[in-house]
Amino acid sequence: MSGKISVLLVDDHAVVRTGFKTYLELSEKIGAVFESDRCESACRLYELHQPDVVVMDLSMPGIGGFETIRRLLIRDPHCKILVFSIHDELIYVARAIKAGVKGYLVKNSDPELLITAVTGIAAGGTFVAPALAQKLAMSATDEVLQEQRIKQLTPREFDIFCLLAKGKSTREVADQLFVSHKTVCNNSTTIKDR
């Protein structure tokens, strides 16, 4: 990538946009910074200016952040999006990454991370705030362990597990599977011990 990085900043709060724009413009690596307060206009501005990186909030009026991500990536599969949100819950981070964004940063991060993220993404990389990346890694590890535990279940244990997970009582499970109540209780204990 040659020259300065152009950025489209999408946030519905004028004060927030002004602060981010001012901070971005302090970097010698950043060139033009375009602004949008609505997702619909962000899509139009993207087509007009073709910025190197889109920095956007998820909680937006109108079509919302996730729909904007979808529309931008349909129009340009190479669109580089950095989510810059107040939401630090892993469900938002995972969903945004799955939707195709190149990075995720929370608004209470160190301001220098914004420049690091934008420049890294513009250069073809990805960026997730370090604290979020660590949480994601731990979450993925937990999911793998849970999957391994579930794979260890026998077919009968798996059936019992699924019905218990749906909130069925041990008696209801026994009736549905045509087994004794004692069988369900014994299998339930085995499942919990795995």
Disulfide bonds with the S-S distance in Angstrom:
none
